[in-house]
Amino acid sequence: MIARAATLKVRTDRMDEIVQYYNDCIFPVVSQKQGFRGGCLLTDRKTGDCLAVGYWDAEDQALADERDGQFKERISTILEYVLSPPVWRIYDVSLKS
């Protein structure tokens, strides 16, 4: 299993909106993708720091999501809430409970 994680800096006055957007528009779409096994959004409402994590069976499945046209649309919508664009990284999931 791998995790694809994005770090981003959200405008603190828009934090509730980005959480709602992830809940309503991002996770429902991504959850339909082959190999997706769940995710979470971690937020610091004081600083605007966010960490979005998605768990996938394999790296190629996570990367296939990035090549999907819907991905670009989702990211362009996020940009209105953020101070800097997301930075993506891939990790091996070494331990998950």
ZIHU-V704206 format. One record per residue. N is the residue number from 1. OMEGA is omega as a letter, one per 30 degrees, with the letter a starting at -180 (999 if undefined). NEAR is the number of other ideal C-beta (glycine too) atoms within 10 Angstrom. Layout:
N,OMEGA,NEAR + N,OMEGA,NEAR
This chain:
1,l,13 + 2,l,20 + 3,l,20 + 4,a,22 + 5,l,19 + 6,l,17 + 7,l,14 + 8,l,20 + 9,a,17 + 10,l,22 + 11,a,13 + 12,l,15 + 13,l,9 + 14,a,15 + 15,a,17 + 16,a,11 + 17,a,13 + 18,l,23 + 19,l,16 + 20,l,10 + 21,l,18 + 22,a,20 + 23,a,11 + 24,a,10 + 25,a,15 + 26,a,21 + 27,l,18 + 28,l,10 + 29,a,16 + 30,a,22 + 31,l,12 + 32,a,8 + 33,l,16 + 34,l,10 + 35,a,17 + 36,a,19 + 37,l,15 + 38,a,12 + 39,l,18 + 40,l,13 + 41,l,17 + 42,a,11 + 43,l,18 + 44,a,13 + 45,l,12 + 46,a,8 + 47,a,10 + 48,l,20 + 49,l,14 + 50,l,23 + 51,l,14 + 52,a,22 + 53,l,15 + 54,l,23 + 55,a,19 + 56,l,25 + 57,a,13 + 58,a,12 + 59,a,15 + 60,l,10 + 61,l,16 + 62,a,21 + 63,l,14 + 64,l,15 + 65,a,19 + 66,a,11 + 67,a,8 + 68,l,13 + 69,l,7 + 70,a,13 + 71,a,16 + 72,l,11 + 73,l,12 + 74,a,17 + 75,l,16 + 76,l,9 + 77,l,13 + 78,a,21 + 79,l,11 + 80,a,11 + 81,a,19 + 82,l,17 + 83,l,11 + 84,a,11 + 85,l,12 + 86,l,16 + 87,a,10 + 88,l,15 + 89,l,9 + 90,l,12 + 91,l,13 + 92,l,9 + 93,a,12 + 94,a,7 + 95,l,5 + 96,l,9 + 97,999,2
